[in-house]
Amino acid sequence: MMPSRRDFIKGLGAGTGAMLLHGAATSSKVAAASSALLTQSKGKAMMYDALKCVGCRACQNACKEWNNLSPESIGYEDIYDNPGHLSARTWTIIKAREYTFRGNPALMLCRYQCMHCTEASCEAVCPTGAISHQGDAVVIDQEWCIGCGYCIQACPFDVPHKEHGIASGPAKKCTFCVDRQAEGLAPACVEACPVGALEFGQRDELITQARSRVEGLRRDGYPNATLYGENELGGLHALYILAERPSIYGLPETPPMATSKIGAQWLSGAIAAGVVAAFPFWLLFKREKQLAAKQKSEVEGGTG
């Protein structure tokens, strides 16, 4: 069982016992991911068809609007990428890549976002438990993220990012619109797509549909057409229908799973810097502030 946050704080207070606790937490996360692997085909997923995409960026704009994400800094955009990569303010993007198809230059469109991996490296290396699965979504708890950046290093898709210039800020990324899903709605990006390049539904049904689509594309002159995400990292909940190999789109052919080694490196660095001694007090102070704010709200609500 995953240790509670209170137990986590107590463990860190022990200093030398923190490394063992982190190892146990990581093992629990791996066990949870293995359990999720048994049922991941029955969960929800979104599917992106790169050959249907027209590059309108309606999905990108809908994501920003629904999540109240600020615009990127002036000078950050360019004619193709708008912006050039994911960031703390941009959780999904459409990018264009030039390549040669059948001997002729062509423009290839692809959408990039969090893949919501069943075996999520970011979750495995998070030292505070701030990253967890909420159903099929991998979510970063903004209140508990300490900004260590190990999720950023571990993610094979370069998804989590911190706000530029704010070293201690929390990492941010796509939430799979868990708030919308709780209301029975599809993610904002899917709802906004005007051409059907994005779909949302039961993962096993989408995989069946995607396999048929890929077979048809191969018959129609796309011999390298691929379904990406069916098995990678235990199964991704962002599936891709691609005209070419994943690497042509800048996606890793075999995305690696981070291990507890990264977490151990984080902890050893923290010990060297004297952070472990202060860390439990930081968490306690943060928790006290949360409780005080909650109590104040309850008092004001009762007297208003």
N, C-alpha and C positions, 0 to 999 in steps of 0.2 A: 504494500500500500504506500502511495506517495506520502511522505511526511508532511504534516501541516505546517503552515507558515510559522506558527508559534513554536513548534518543535524545531523548525529550521533555525530560528533565532537563538533558541537555547543551545543548539548544537554549535552554532558559530561562536557563542560565548565561551565555549570550552576551548577554543583556540586550536589546540592540536587535534581535536576530534573532528574538526570541520572537513578535513579531506576525506575521512571515512564516510561522513554523512553525505557528502557530495557524491561519492561513489555509489552509495546506496540509492540516492535519489536518481542518479543516472540509470542504474539497473532497473529501478521501478519504471522509468520512462520507456526503456527498451522493452520491458515486459508488456507495458500498456500498448506500445506500438505493435508488438507481435499479436496481442489480443485483437487490436483493431484490424490487423491484416486479415483475420479470419472473416470479418464482416464488412470490409471496406467496399466490396462489390455491390453491397445492398444500400450504400449511402447515396447522398446527393453529389452531383458534380456539374460542372459547366463544360461545354465543349465548344472549341473555337475551330472554325473551318477557314484556313488561310486562303483557300482558293475562292471563297465567297466574299471575303473581306474586300471592301472598296476603299479603305483608308479614310473614311469620313471622320473618324475620331469621336463619333457620338458616344461610344462607350467611355472613352477617356474623359470627355466633358461631363457625362452623367456621374462618373465616379467622383470627380472633384466637387460637383454640386451637392450630391447626396451627403458626402462626408465633410463638407465645409472646408475643403483644402485650399489653402492660399495659392495664388499664382506664383510661378517661379520668378526669380529675379530677372530684371530687364537684361537682355543680352545673352540669356541662357538658351533661347530657342533657336532653331534653325529650320530651314524650309522643309526638310524631310521629317525630322524627328519630333520636334516641337513638344517637349524638350528631348534631349538626346538620350536620357536614361531614367530609370526609376529613381525616386528620391523620397524624402520624408513628406513632400508635398504632392508627389505624383505617384499614385499607386498602380496605375495601369497606363500603358502607352502603346501606340501603334508606330512601328518603325519600318522604314523602307530600306531594303538592301539591293544593291546592284549585283547581278550575277549573269552567267552565260547559260542560256537554255537553247538546246539544239543549235548551237553555233551562233546564236544571236544574243545581243545584250537584252536583258529583261530586268524589270523591277519587281522585287519580291516583298510583299507585305507580311508582317507578323505582329501579333499582339503579345505583350509581356506583362506579367503580373505574378503574384504569389501563387505557387502551384498547390499549396495546401497538401503537402506530402503526408502519406500515412506514417512513414518513418521520417520524421522531420528533424534534420540536423540542428536547426535553430533551437528546437525544444530540448534536444538531448544535451546541448552544451550550456543552456541557460543556468547560471548558478543560483538564482533566486526563485525559480519556479514561475517567473513572470510569463513565460511562454507555455501555452498548453493547448490541447485540443478541446474545442467546444463543438461536439458533434464531429462533423467532417472538416471544420475550419480550424486552422492554426492561428491563434490570437495572442497578441502581446498585450498584457495588462499594463497600461500606461502608469498606474499608480505604483506598481512593484518593479518596473524596469529601472535598473540603476545606471544604464548607459554604458555598460562595460564593453559592448561592441563585439562580443564573441559570436553572437548570432549572425552578425554581418560577415564575419570571417568564415563562418561555417557554411552558410547557405551557398549551394552550388549554382544557384540561379541569380545571385547578386540582388536579392529582393529587399531585405530590411535596410533602412538607412536612418541616420540621425539628422536632425536639422543642421544645415551647413553652418559652421562657426560656433555651434553649441556643443562642446565636448562632453558635458555631463548630462545632456538631454536623453530622453528615452528613444529607443528605436521604434520606427513606425513602418507600417505596410498595410496591404489589403487585408480586410477582416472577413472577406467572403460574404459581406453584408449580413452578418448574423442577426442584426437587428431587424432587417427586412424579412429574413427567413422565419424569424420568430412570429411574424405577422402573416406568414403564408405567402409572402411575395418572393419573386425571383430577385437576384442581385440587380442593382441599378444598371450596371453595364449591359446585362443581358436584355433587360426590358427596353433599353434605348436603341439597340442595334436595329437598323431599318431594313437590313437585307437578309437576316437569318443566319449570319455568320456565327452568332453566339446562341447557344441553346442551354437550357438548365433543366435538370430532371434526375431521374434515378440513374445512378452510374452504370449499372449493368445494362440498362436499356440503351444508354448513349453509346456504350462500347459496341453493342451489337449493330447499332446504326452506323457507327464509324467504320467498323470492319467492312460492311457492305459498301460504304462510300469509297474506301481506299481501294477495294477490289475493282470498282467501276473506274476509278481514276487510272489505275494501272492498265486497264484495257483500253482506255482512251488516250494513251500516249504519255502517261506519267509513271514510268517504270519504278521510280524510287519513292512513290507516294507512301506515306507512313502514318500510322496511328501512334502518337507519342503520349506517354503517360499511363498506359494500361498497367505496366508492371514496374516502372521505374520507382525506386524508393518505396517499395511496398504498394505502389499505386498512387498516382496523383489524382487530385480532385479537380484539376484543370487539365482537361484532355485536349489534344491538338491533332487536327488533320492537316498534314503537311504535304506539299507537292514534292519535296526533296528530303534528303537526310536531315536530321535535326541540326547537325553541325553547320549546315549551310545557313541556317537561321540564327546561328549563334547559341544554340541550345546544346548542352553537354550530351553526348551520345549515351554515356553511362554515368549519370550524376552520382558522385560519391556520398556516402553517409558518414558524417563526422562521428567520432567516438569520444569516449570520456577523456581521451588524452588532452583535448583542447581545454576541457574543464579543469583538469589537473594543472595545466599550464597557467590558466587564469588564477587558480588558487595559489600556486607557488609564487607567482608574481605579486599577488596581493600580500602574501606573508612577507615577502622581501620589502615591500613598501610600507608595511605596518598597517595595511588596510583592514585586515581581519579583526584586529583588536577594536577598531572603531565601528566596523560595519554593523554589529548587532545593536549598538546604541543609536546609530543612524536610523535603522529600521524601527526601533522602539519609539524614537522621537517622531518619526513620520506617522506611525500608527496612533500615537497620542494626539497628534494634530487632527487626524481623521476623526477620532472619537470625539474630540472637543468640538469640532465643527458639526458633527452629527447631533451632539447633545444640545448645542446652541440652537440648531435648526428646530429640534423637537420642542425646546422651551418656547421659542418664538412662535412656533405653530400652535402651541397650546394656549398662549396668552393673547394671540391675535384675534 
